[in-house]
Amino acid sequence: MTDETDIGTRDRRGYFTPNARLDIAPMWRWPWRLPAFVAWLPHYFLPWNVLFMASGLAFWVWLMPSTETMQSLSPGWIARLWLINTVAVLIFYGAAEYRLYVQRAQEGRYKYNPVFPADRKIKAFFKGSQNLENALLTVFSGVTIWTLIQALVLSAWSNGIGNWIAFADNPIYLIALALIVPVIHQAHFYAIHRLIHTRWLYKHVHSIHHKSINPSPWSSLAMHPAEHLLYFASMLWHLVIPSHPAIAMYQLHVAGFGAIPGHTGFDRVEVGDTLIDPHAYNHYLHHRYFEVNYGDGLVPFDYWFGTYHDGSPEAEEAMKKRLQARRMPQT
């Protein structure tokens, strides 16, 4: 098995930093190089986006009510949908949390912050437990708002509201749309993330999510209900652009389940003798420093707008100078 020191180093406090610096996707680099793009392309799909595409399609084909049922926004089928989503969240989120943070199957190897949240009581959290508060927020606020938006979009489709296209009518367009679903998520997430980092919204809304400075999988959807509403609203884009409900479901799952990898708190996840990169470092740096990496890196908004942190000492120094300049009184 690969030794941790082959991937990164630890400082005197035990914080892990990967040796490789973050970089933007090669499709945004100029001059554009085809070999670099081809080498990167599998990472765009595997493993996460293929998994979320499959789960969204499976939900659409096997678990959604009939068209006739969804034409009316009745409590019965919406409650059933909430239960399905809750079970899925408990399985996906619970499995990641159990393996990495309860069972501690790989102990602290590749963990950015050496402390496990359950080992400390933190007064800022309900009953001093980060995990308990995060899980409650995820299920009772997150899954509820997730389900309500899902029900709204599916009911709109059932009633012919929106620009819906059948696959038989335009398969090339719909395949292309499915391919850029993660890009739509990135653009939506960056926009609402910058919004909720404005002073008032951060204090009253987004600060709840940032209580988890040392995130774990249950931190992924630990948000204020207003933030859940903004976050899951990415599915509503499919009422505006020509789309198909299966692709709208994929969009929803990129948001709902795609939050997990960025909050694992580990740079590598051990699966047998294989190391999987959850691509968590970008968002971990945001949780650690707050004012960097508002996006998840697929579309380099932070690189373009000067808030990119690639994990290097140079990026840290640039961040400190930027924040210091912002605090200086205007003359």
Secondary structure, 3 states (H helix, E strand, C coil): CCCHHHCEEECCCCCEEECCCCCCCHHHCCCCCHHHHHHHHHHHHCCHHHHHHHHHHHHHHHHCCCHHHHCCCCHHHHHHHHHHHHHHHHHHHHHHHHHHHHCCCCCCCCECCCCCHHHCCCCCCHHHCHHHHHHHHHHHHHHHHHHHHHHHHHHHHHCCCCCECCCCCCHHHHHHHHHCHHHHHHHHHHHHHHHHCCHHHHHHHHHHHHCCCCCCHHHCCCCCHHHHHHHHHHHHHHHCCCECHHHHHHHHHHHHCCHHHHCCCECCEEECCEEECCCCHHHHHHHHHCCCCCCCCCCCHHHHHCCCCCCCHHHHHHHHHHHHHHHCCCC
